[in-house]
Amino acid sequence: MSRGHRTVPHTADIALEAWAGAREECLAEAARALVESFADLGTAPAPDGGVDFSTTGHTASGGDQEGGAGLLIALLEEVIYQVEVHGRVVVDVRPGQDGGLRLATVPAEAVEQVGAMPKAVTTHGVRFGREDGEWRARAVIDV
């Protein structure tokens, strides 16, 4: 199955879409889409830090028992939090311990800023779940 992401036009904000065959891969693609909206990952050095992100315990949305929109929102908010509070940019997302994700980071000054810094995830219209045999995500980000 293919996996990927893109940003799409949205009035005064950034809308991102991601897709993959597996849930964690789709989450990773969504995080990458968010970061690529403001940072050039092609210039990023090798990660020198990171944080573990749990994919359990998030409020389901739309009847999705595997985390739904709540899980996607929590991940994207964590990416924003890392930049705002710790000055770290997530440059890679991999499977982590206990079924979670490992968000690999570098100092924000180590990557070139190419867009507006995200401020928050808009909760309206967020989607995350299985569609037509693959995982799909969509979110709007305030900049």
MODADA-V15701 format. One record per residue. RES is the residue in one letter. OMEGA is omega in radians with two decimals (NA if undefined). Layout:
# MODADA-V15701
res = <RES,RES>
omega = <OMEGA,OMEGA>
This chain:
# MODADA-V15701
res = <M,S,R,G,H,R,T,V,P,H,T,A,D,I,A,L,E,A,W,A,G,A,R,E,E,C,L,A,E,A,A,R,A,L,V,E,S,F,A,D,L,G,T,A,P,A,P,D,G,G,V,D,F,S,T,T,G,H,T,A,S,G,G,D,Q,E,G,G,A,G,L,L,I,A,L,L,E,E,V,I,Y,Q,V,E,V,H,G,R,V,V,V,D,V,R,P,G,Q,D,G,G,L,R,L,A,T,V,P,A,E,A,V,E,Q,V,G,A,M,P,K,A,V,T,T,H,G,V,R,F,G,R,E,D,G,E,W,R,A,R,A,V,I,D,V>
omega = <3.12,3.02,-3.13,-3.14,3.07,2.97,-3.11,-3.12,3.08,-3.06,3.03,3.13,3.03,3.01,3.11,3.07,3.11,3.13,3.10,3.14,-3.11,-3.10,-3.09,3.10,3.12,3.08,3.12,3.12,3.11,3.11,3.14,3.10,3.12,-3.10,-3.12,3.08,-3.12,-3.08,3.07,-3.11,3.10,3.14,-3.06,3.04,3.07,3.14,3.10,3.13,3.11,-3.13,3.07,3.14,3.13,3.11,3.10,3.05,3.12,-3.12,3.12,3.13,3.09,3.09,-3.14,-3.08,-3.10,3.04,3.09,-3.08,-3.14,3.12,3.12,3.12,-3.12,3.13,-3.12,3.07,3.09,3.10,3.12,3.13,-3.13,3.13,-3.05,-3.01,-3.05,-3.12,-3.09,3.11,3.10,-3.11,3.12,3.09,-3.11,3.02,-3.13,-3.13,3.07,3.08,3.12,3.13,3.04,3.14,3.14,-3.02,2.99,3.06,-3.11,-3.12,3.14,3.11,3.13,3.08,-3.09,-3.14,3.14,3.11,3.12,3.13,-3.07,3.04,3.06,-3.08,-3.14,3.04,3.10,3.11,3.03,3.13,-3.13,3.07,3.08,3.04,3.08,3.10,-3.14,3.13,3.04,3.11,3.06,-3.07,3.04,3.08,NA>
